[in-house]
Amino acid sequence: MKQSRPGILSALSSVVLLCGASVATVEAHHSAAQFDFMHQATVRGNVKSFRVMNPHTRAVISITDAKGTRDVEFEGHSASNFFRSGFLRDDVKTGDSITVVIAPRRDGADGGFIMGFTTASGHTVGFGGLSPSTGEKEPSGTAK
């Protein structure tokens, strides 16, 4: 059976629209617009999970503050950025106490982007020249 041109065009248009929607979703996922990189906050808690992976590291930390105790998810750089900054696979384990400097979410919700961290053993990892313990710029060459 011969298919008409309008039928073929309609099918092709649908495929193009679906592909375009998929690309827009992926691009939005990789946006860091939800984080306020002009401000830092420090959170302390116990590691529930800490997965250094691509495209983004994911950490869940159990924190206790004025809102109570809860598990909060944080996002971070890619695995290659973590390893270049001095991270080692055994640095962070489930149950470890950790202090994390984050760029908080703009909407005020729990979570944020990991700018640096210090483990209970004192190992520190910082990104972009920021001190992992204070979130402040360090003199050139001193951030780990």
Contacts in CASP RR format, 6 or more apart in sequence:
PFRMAT RR
TARGET T0000
AUTHOR 0000-0000-0000
METHOD contacts of the structure
MODEL  1
MKQSRPGILSALSSVVLLCGASVATVEAHHSAAQFDFMHQATVRGNVKSF
RVMNPHTRAVISITDAKGTRDVEFEGHSASNFFRSGFLRDDVKTGDSITV
VIAPRRDGADGGFIMGFTTASGHTVGFGGLSPSTGEKEPSGTAK
30 55 0 8 1.000
32 113 0 8 1.000
33 106 0 8 1.000
34 105 0 8 1.000
34 106 0 8 1.000
34 107 0 8 1.000
35 75 0 8 1.000
35 103 0 8 1.000
35 104 0 8 1.000
35 105 0 8 1.000
35 106 0 8 1.000
35 112 0 8 1.000
35 113 0 8 1.000
36 103 0 8 1.000
36 104 0 8 1.000
36 105 0 8 1.000
36 106 0 8 1.000
37 103 0 8 1.000
37 113 0 8 1.000
39 103 0 8 1.000
39 104 0 8 1.000
40 101 0 8 1.000
40 102 0 8 1.000
40 103 0 8 1.000
40 104 0 8 1.000
40 115 0 8 1.000
40 130 0 8 1.000
40 135 0 8 1.000
41 101 0 8 1.000
41 102 0 8 1.000
41 104 0 8 1.000
42 99 0 8 1.000
42 100 0 8 1.000
42 101 0 8 1.000
42 102 0 8 1.000
42 135 0 8 1.000
43 61 0 8 1.000
43 63 0 8 1.000
43 72 0 8 1.000
43 99 0 8 1.000
43 100 0 8 1.000
43 102 0 8 1.000
44 63 0 8 1.000
44 97 0 8 1.000
44 98 0 8 1.000
44 99 0 8 1.000
44 100 0 8 1.000
45 61 0 8 1.000
45 62 0 8 1.000
45 63 0 8 1.000
45 64 0 8 1.000
45 97 0 8 1.000
45 98 0 8 1.000
45 99 0 8 1.000
46 61 0 8 1.000
46 62 0 8 1.000
46 95 0 8 1.000
46 96 0 8 1.000
46 97 0 8 1.000
46 98 0 8 1.000
47 59 0 8 1.000
47 60 0 8 1.000
47 61 0 8 1.000
47 62 0 8 1.000
47 92 0 8 1.000
47 93 0 8 1.000
47 94 0 8 1.000
47 95 0 8 1.000
47 96 0 8 1.000
47 97 0 8 1.000
47 98 0 8 1.000
48 60 0 8 1.000
48 61 0 8 1.000
48 62 0 8 1.000
48 71 0 8 1.000
48 94 0 8 1.000
48 95 0 8 1.000
49 58 0 8 1.000
49 59 0 8 1.000
49 60 0 8 1.000
49 94 0 8 1.000
50 57 0 8 1.000
50 59 0 8 1.000
50 60 0 8 1.000
50 92 0 8 1.000
50 93 0 8 1.000
50 94 0 8 1.000
50 98 0 8 1.000
51 57 0 8 1.000
51 58 0 8 1.000
51 59 0 8 1.000
52 79 0 8 1.000
52 82 0 8 1.000
52 83 0 8 1.000
52 87 0 8 1.000
52 89 0 8 1.000
53 78 0 8 1.000
53 79 0 8 1.000
54 78 0 8 1.000
54 79 0 8 1.000
54 80 0 8 1.000
55 78 0 8 1.000
56 75 0 8 1.000
56 76 0 8 1.000
56 77 0 8 1.000
56 78 0 8 1.000
57 75 0 8 1.000
57 76 0 8 1.000
57 77 0 8 1.000
57 78 0 8 1.000
57 79 0 8 1.000
57 82 0 8 1.000
57 114 0 8 1.000
58 73 0 8 1.000
58 74 0 8 1.000
58 75 0 8 1.000
58 76 0 8 1.000
59 73 0 8 1.000
59 74 0 8 1.000
59 75 0 8 1.000
59 76 0 8 1.000
59 92 0 8 1.000
59 100 0 8 1.000
59 114 0 8 1.000
60 71 0 8 1.000
60 72 0 8 1.000
60 73 0 8 1.000
60 74 0 8 1.000
61 71 0 8 1.000
61 72 0 8 1.000
61 74 0 8 1.000
61 98 0 8 1.000
61 100 0 8 1.000
62 69 0 8 1.000
62 70 0 8 1.000
62 71 0 8 1.000
62 72 0 8 1.000
63 69 0 8 1.000
63 70 0 8 1.000
63 72 0 8 1.000
70 110 0 8 1.000
72 110 0 8 1.000
72 111 0 8 1.000
73 110 0 8 1.000
73 111 0 8 1.000
74 100 0 8 1.000
74 102 0 8 1.000
74 111 0 8 1.000
74 112 0 8 1.000
74 113 0 8 1.000
74 114 0 8 1.000
75 111 0 8 1.000
75 112 0 8 1.000
75 113 0 8 1.000
75 114 0 8 1.000
76 113 0 8 1.000
76 114 0 8 1.000
77 85 0 8 1.000
77 114 0 8 1.000
77 127 0 8 1.000
81 127 0 8 1.000
82 125 0 8 1.000
85 125 0 8 1.000
85 126 0 8 1.000
85 127 0 8 1.000
85 144 0 8 1.000
86 125 0 8 1.000
86 144 0 8 1.000
87 125 0 8 1.000
88 123 0 8 1.000
91 119 0 8 1.000
91 123 0 8 1.000
91 125 0 8 1.000
92 98 0 8 1.000
92 117 0 8 1.000
92 119 0 8 1.000
96 119 0 8 1.000
96 120 0 8 1.000
97 119 0 8 1.000
97 120 0 8 1.000
98 117 0 8 1.000
98 118 0 8 1.000
98 119 0 8 1.000
98 120 0 8 1.000
99 117 0 8 1.000
99 118 0 8 1.000
99 133 0 8 1.000
100 114 0 8 1.000
100 116 0 8 1.000
100 117 0 8 1.000
101 114 0 8 1.000
101 115 0 8 1.000
101 116 0 8 1.000
101 117 0 8 1.000
101 126 0 8 1.000
101 130 0 8 1.000
101 131 0 8 1.000
101 132 0 8 1.000
101 133 0 8 1.000
101 134 0 8 1.000
101 135 0 8 1.000
102 111 0 8 1.000
102 112 0 8 1.000
102 113 0 8 1.000
102 114 0 8 1.000
102 115 0 8 1.000
103 112 0 8 1.000
103 113 0 8 1.000
103 115 0 8 1.000
104 111 0 8 1.000
104 112 0 8 1.000
105 111 0 8 1.000
105 112 0 8 1.000
114 127 0 8 1.000
115 126 0 8 1.000
115 127 0 8 1.000
115 128 0 8 1.000
115 130 0 8 1.000
115 132 0 8 1.000
115 135 0 8 1.000
116 124 0 8 1.000
116 125 0 8 1.000
116 126 0 8 1.000
116 127 0 8 1.000
116 130 0 8 1.000
116 132 0 8 1.000
116 135 0 8 1.000
117 124 0 8 1.000
117 125 0 8 1.000
117 126 0 8 1.000
117 132 0 8 1.000
118 124 0 8 1.000
118 132 0 8 1.000
118 133 0 8 1.000
124 131 0 8 1.000
124 132 0 8 1.000
124 133 0 8 1.000
124 144 0 8 1.000
125 132 0 8 1.000
125 144 0 8 1.000
126 132 0 8 1.000
126 143 0 8 1.000
126 144 0 8 1.000
128 143 0 8 1.000
129 137 0 8 1.000
129 138 0 8 1.000
129 141 0 8 1.000
129 143 0 8 1.000
130 136 0 8 1.000
130 137 0 8 1.000
130 138 0 8 1.000
130 143 0 8 1.000
131 137 0 8 1.000
131 138 0 8 1.000
131 143 0 8 1.000
132 143 0 8 1.000
132 144 0 8 1.000
END
